[in-house]
Amino acid sequence: MSAIEEELWQATGTINPATGRVGNRHVGTLGEHSPQSTDGRPWGGLSGAAAFCGDLLTGVIAADLAGLAHAGLHTVPL
């Protein structure tokens, strides 16, 4: 493994509560590029991670949105 694969990566972005509302999911739009990946899944293993807005736990990451060039994450609201 390279140092990039072993290092933690904290994503930051914006959750728009109206986006994804019909499916009872928020979409977190990421503020930076996804980490480098050799398997095409830059956010692999992130499912189940907590999503915070400031100090408030607002959801749990459910899926990477490949259709958005990995710049969005489906988040199940709490």
ChimeraX commands (.cxc) that place a marker at each C-alpha (Angstrom):
marker #1 position 0.00,0.00,0.00 radius 0.5
marker #1 position 1.12,3.52,-0.68 radius 0.5
marker #1 position 1.09,6.26,1.94 radius 0.5
marker #1 position -2.03,7.71,0.28 radius 0.5
marker #1 position -3.94,4.44,0.70 radius 0.5
marker #1 position -2.95,4.16,4.36 radius 0.5
marker #1 position -3.75,7.75,5.31 radius 0.5
marker #1 position -7.11,9.00,6.60 radius 0.5
marker #1 position -9.06,11.35,4.35 radius 0.5
marker #1 position -11.66,13.73,5.77 radius 0.5
marker #1 position -14.08,14.93,3.13 radius 0.5
marker #1 position -15.77,18.31,3.44 radius 0.5
marker #1 position -18.73,19.61,1.51 radius 0.5
marker #1 position -22.33,20.72,1.58 radius 0.5
marker #1 position -25.53,18.81,2.28 radius 0.5
marker #1 position -28.56,20.27,0.51 radius 0.5
marker #1 position -31.54,18.71,2.34 radius 0.5
marker #1 position -33.86,19.04,-0.68 radius 0.5
marker #1 position -31.61,17.05,-3.02 radius 0.5
marker #1 position -32.46,13.35,-2.73 radius 0.5
marker #1 position -35.44,13.99,-0.46 radius 0.5
marker #1 position -37.85,11.80,-2.46 radius 0.5
marker #1 position -35.62,8.77,-1.82 radius 0.5
marker #1 position -35.19,9.77,1.87 radius 0.5
marker #1 position -31.50,10.50,1.32 radius 0.5
marker #1 position -29.46,13.65,1.31 radius 0.5
marker #1 position -26.75,14.21,-1.25 radius 0.5
marker #1 position -23.51,15.56,0.10 radius 0.5
marker #1 position -21.69,17.56,-2.57 radius 0.5
marker #1 position -17.98,17.34,-1.89 radius 0.5
marker #1 position -15.78,20.40,-1.86 radius 0.5
marker #1 position -12.63,18.67,-3.10 radius 0.5
marker #1 position -11.56,15.98,-5.52 radius 0.5
marker #1 position -11.85,12.39,-4.38 radius 0.5
marker #1 position -8.66,10.61,-3.31 radius 0.5
marker #1 position -6.69,8.73,-5.96 radius 0.5
marker #1 position -7.90,5.19,-6.54 radius 0.5
marker #1 position -6.61,2.28,-8.59 radius 0.5
marker #1 position -9.88,0.32,-8.46 radius 0.5
marker #1 position -12.30,3.07,-9.58 radius 0.5
marker #1 position -13.81,3.38,-6.08 radius 0.5
marker #1 position -12.13,6.37,-4.46 radius 0.5
marker #1 position -14.58,6.41,-1.54 radius 0.5
marker #1 position -14.62,2.61,-1.11 radius 0.5
marker #1 position -15.13,1.63,2.52 radius 0.5
marker #1 position -16.79,4.92,3.44 radius 0.5
marker #1 position -20.31,3.44,3.71 radius 0.5
marker #1 position -21.50,3.58,7.29 radius 0.5
marker #1 position -19.36,6.60,8.17 radius 0.5
marker #1 position -20.93,9.43,10.14 radius 0.5
marker #1 position -21.82,12.69,8.38 radius 0.5
marker #1 position -21.61,15.80,10.53 radius 0.5
marker #1 position -22.80,19.38,10.03 radius 0.5
marker #1 position -20.61,21.18,12.53 radius 0.5
marker #1 position -20.95,19.22,15.76 radius 0.5
marker #1 position -24.35,17.75,14.80 radius 0.5
marker #1 position -24.52,14.15,13.54 radius 0.5
marker #1 position -26.90,14.46,10.57 radius 0.5
marker #1 position -26.62,11.18,8.69 radius 0.5
marker #1 position -24.74,8.08,7.67 radius 0.5
marker #1 position -22.93,7.72,4.34 radius 0.5
marker #1 position -24.67,5.13,2.16 radius 0.5
marker #1 position -23.13,5.30,-1.32 radius 0.5
marker #1 position -20.66,7.05,-3.60 radius 0.5
marker #1 position -22.32,8.71,-6.58 radius 0.5
marker #1 position -20.14,7.62,-9.49 radius 0.5
marker #1 position -22.43,9.49,-11.89 radius 0.5
marker #1 position -21.30,12.74,-10.28 radius 0.5
marker #1 position -17.63,11.92,-10.91 radius 0.5
marker #1 position -17.37,10.75,-7.27 radius 0.5
marker #1 position -18.08,14.32,-6.11 radius 0.5
marker #1 position -21.25,13.40,-4.22 radius 0.5
marker #1 position -22.22,10.94,-1.50 radius 0.5
marker #1 position -25.68,9.60,-0.69 radius 0.5
marker #1 position -26.33,10.17,2.99 radius 0.5
marker #1 position -29.21,8.63,4.96 radius 0.5
marker #1 position -30.56,11.32,7.31 radius 0.5
marker #1 position -31.01,10.63,11.02 radius 0.5
marker link #1:1,2 radius 0.2
marker link #1:2,3 radius 0.2
marker link #1:3,4 radius 0.2
marker link #1:4,5 radius 0.2
marker link #1:5,6 radius 0.2
marker link #1:6,7 radius 0.2
marker link #1:7,8 radius 0.2
marker link #1:8,9 radius 0.2
marker link #1:9,10 radius 0.2
marker link #1:10,11 radius 0.2
marker link #1:11,12 radius 0.2
marker link #1:12,13 radius 0.2
marker link #1:13,14 radius 0.2
marker link #1:14,15 radius 0.2
marker link #1:15,16 radius 0.2
marker link #1:16,17 radius 0.2
marker link #1:17,18 radius 0.2
marker link #1:18,19 radius 0.2
marker link #1:19,20 radius 0.2
marker link #1:20,21 radius 0.2
marker link #1:21,22 radius 0.2
marker link #1:22,23 radius 0.2
marker link #1:23,24 radius 0.2
marker link #1:24,25 radius 0.2
marker link #1:25,26 radius 0.2
marker link #1:26,27 radius 0.2
marker link #1:27,28 radius 0.2
marker link #1:28,29 radius 0.2
marker link #1:29,30 radius 0.2
marker link #1:30,31 radius 0.2
marker link #1:31,32 radius 0.2
marker link #1:32,33 radius 0.2
marker link #1:33,34 radius 0.2
marker link #1:34,35 radius 0.2
marker link #1:35,36 radius 0.2
marker link #1:36,37 radius 0.2
marker link #1:37,38 radius 0.2
marker link #1:38,39 radius 0.2
marker link #1:39,40 radius 0.2
marker link #1:40,41 radius 0.2
marker link #1:41,42 radius 0.2
marker link #1:42,43 radius 0.2
marker link #1:43,44 radius 0.2
marker link #1:44,45 radius 0.2
marker link #1:45,46 radius 0.2
marker link #1:46,47 radius 0.2
marker link #1:47,48 radius 0.2
marker link #1:48,49 radius 0.2
marker link #1:49,50 radius 0.2
marker link #1:50,51 radius 0.2
marker link #1:51,52 radius 0.2
marker link #1:52,53 radius 0.2
marker link #1:53,54 radius 0.2
marker link #1:54,55 radius 0.2
marker link #1:55,56 radius 0.2
marker link #1:56,57 radius 0.2
marker link #1:57,58 radius 0.2
marker link #1:58,59 radius 0.2
marker link #1:59,60 radius 0.2
marker link #1:60,61 radius 0.2
marker link #1:61,62 radius 0.2
marker link #1:62,63 radius 0.2
marker link #1:63,64 radius 0.2
marker link #1:64,65 radius 0.2
marker link #1:65,66 radius 0.2
marker link #1:66,67 radius 0.2
marker link #1:67,68 radius 0.2
marker link #1:68,69 radius 0.2
marker link #1:69,70 radius 0.2
marker link #1:70,71 radius 0.2
marker link #1:71,72 radius 0.2
marker link #1:72,73 radius 0.2
marker link #1:73,74 radius 0.2
marker link #1:74,75 radius 0.2
marker link #1:75,76 radius 0.2
marker link #1:76,77 radius 0.2
marker link #1:77,78 radius 0.2
view
